[in-house]
């Protein structure tokens, strides 16, 4: 049995907090907004934290925290679309090495994108950027995937 990392333990505490705060509201956008605010302010190294949501085949910015974002992401280009098209979490240690990376901010150095699922289909992604190289790891992936289960609960 392996010892749980302190980062994963923090995600589990955040899960309980998000679950409690969002329980009274059955609105996905409200849940996303609360989740993004908590993640952005409680997780070290999160520079931009937010959702991009599919609407009529376009990927549009949703609730977020951080500097002004790209409002629409060009179809099938960049990390967010890679997460949608593969339906898998994408970890990028250095965005300069990711083919087709969309630079909404030149300060972004690494990124994680987690698909947001509803009834078995991708409806968007949680996108988190950092100013540090290799900010995200498997603990971030596991913690964020767990948190996203609360959006459509």
C-alpha positions in Angstrom: 0.0 0.0 0.0 1.4 3.4 -1.0 1.1 6.5 1.1 -1.2 9.1 -0.3 0.6 12.3 -1.5 -0.1 15.6 0.3 -1.3 17.0 -3.0 -3.8 14.2 -3.5 -5.0 14.6 0.1 -5.5 18.3 -0.6 -7.6 17.5 -3.6 -9.8 15.2 -1.5 -10.3 18.0 1.0 -11.2 20.3 -1.8 -13.7 17.7 -3.1 -15.5 17.7 0.3 -15.5 21.5 0.3 -16.9 21.8 -3.2 -19.4 19.1 -2.6 -20.7 20.9 0.5 -20.8 24.3 -1.1 -22.5 23.2 -4.3 -25.0 20.7 -2.8 -27.8 23.3 -2.5 -27.6 24.3 -6.2 -28.4 22.0 -9.1 -26.8 24.2 -11.7 -23.6 23.1 -13.5 -22.4 26.7 -14.2 -22.7 27.6 -10.5 -20.8 24.4 -9.6 -18.1 25.2 -12.1 -17.7 28.7 -10.9 -17.3 27.6 -7.3 -14.9 24.9 -8.2 -12.7 27.2 -10.3 -12.5 29.8 -7.5 -11.5 27.3 -4.9 -8.9 25.6 -7.2 -7.4 28.9 -8.4 -7.0 30.3 -4.9 -6.0 27.1 -3.0 -3.7 25.3 -5.4 -0.1 26.6 -5.7 1.0 27.4 -9.2 -2.4 27.7 -10.9 -2.1 30.8 -13.2 -5.3 30.4 -15.2 -8.1 28.0 -14.1 -11.3 27.6 -16.0 -13.7 25.7 -18.2 -14.1 25.7 -22.0 -17.6 24.4 -23.0 -18.8 22.9 -26.2 -21.7 24.8 -27.8 -22.9 24.1 -31.3 -19.5 22.5 -32.2 -17.5 25.5 -30.9 -15.3 25.5 -27.8 -16.2 28.7 -25.8 -14.8 30.0 -22.5 -16.9 29.3 -19.5 -16.4 30.2 -15.8 -12.7 31.0 -15.1 -10.2 32.8 -12.8 -7.1 34.5 -14.0 -6.2 36.9 -16.8 -8.5 37.5 -19.8 -8.9 34.3 -21.8 -9.4 33.4 -25.4 -13.2 33.4 -25.9 -13.3 30.8 -28.6 -10.7 28.1 -29.4 -10.1 27.1 -33.0 -11.5 23.7 -33.7 -9.2 20.7 -33.4 -6.2 22.8 -32.4 -4.4 23.0 -29.1 -4.5 21.2 -25.8 -8.2 21.7 -25.0 -9.3 20.2 -28.3 -6.8 17.3 -27.8 -8.6 16.6 -24.5 -12.0 16.7 -26.2 -11.0 14.6 -29.2 -9.3 11.9 -27.1 -11.6 12.1 -24.2 -8.6 11.9 -22.0 -6.7 14.1 -19.6 -3.8 15.8 -21.3 -0.7 16.8 -19.2 1.7 19.2 -21.0 5.0 19.9 -19.2 6.1 22.5 -21.7 3.5 24.1 -23.9 6.1 25.2 -26.4 6.6 21.6 -27.2 2.9 20.9 -27.9 2.0 21.0 -31.6 -0.6 23.6 -32.2 -0.7 25.0 -28.7 -2.9 28.1 -28.4 -1.2 30.8 -26.4 -3.9 32.9 -24.8 -1.1 34.1 -22.5 2.6 34.1 -23.3 3.2 33.5 -19.5 1.8 30.0 -19.6 4.5 27.3 -19.5 2.6 24.1 -18.6 -1.0 23.0 -18.8 -3.5 20.3 -17.8 -6.8 19.7 -19.5 -9.4 17.4 -18.1 -12.5 16.4 -20.1 -15.8 17.2 -18.6 -18.3 14.4 -19.2 -22.1 14.4 -19.0 -24.0 11.2 -19.6 -21.0 9.6 -21.3 -20.2 12.4 -23.7 -17.6 15.2 -23.5 -19.3 18.6 -23.0 -16.2 20.6 -22.3 -12.9 20.7 -20.4 -11.3 22.0 -17.3 -8.2 23.8 -18.4 -5.5 24.9 -15.9 -2.3 26.8 -16.9 0.8 27.4 -14.9 3.7 29.9 -15.3 6.0 27.0 -14.2 7.3 24.2 -16.4 6.1 20.7 -15.5 3.6 22.0 -12.8 1.1 19.1 -13.2 1.4 15.4 -12.5 -0.6 12.3 -12.0 -1.8 13.5 -8.6 -3.3 16.6 -10.3 -4.9 14.4 -12.9 -6.5 12.1 -10.3 -7.6 14.9 -8.1 -9.1 17.0 -10.9 -10.8 14.0 -12.5 -12.4 13.3 -9.1 -13.6 16.9 -8.7 -15.2 17.0 -12.1 -17.6 14.2 -11.0 -19.3 16.9 -8.9 -20.4 19.1 -11.8 -23.3 16.9 -13.0 -23.9 15.0 -9.8 
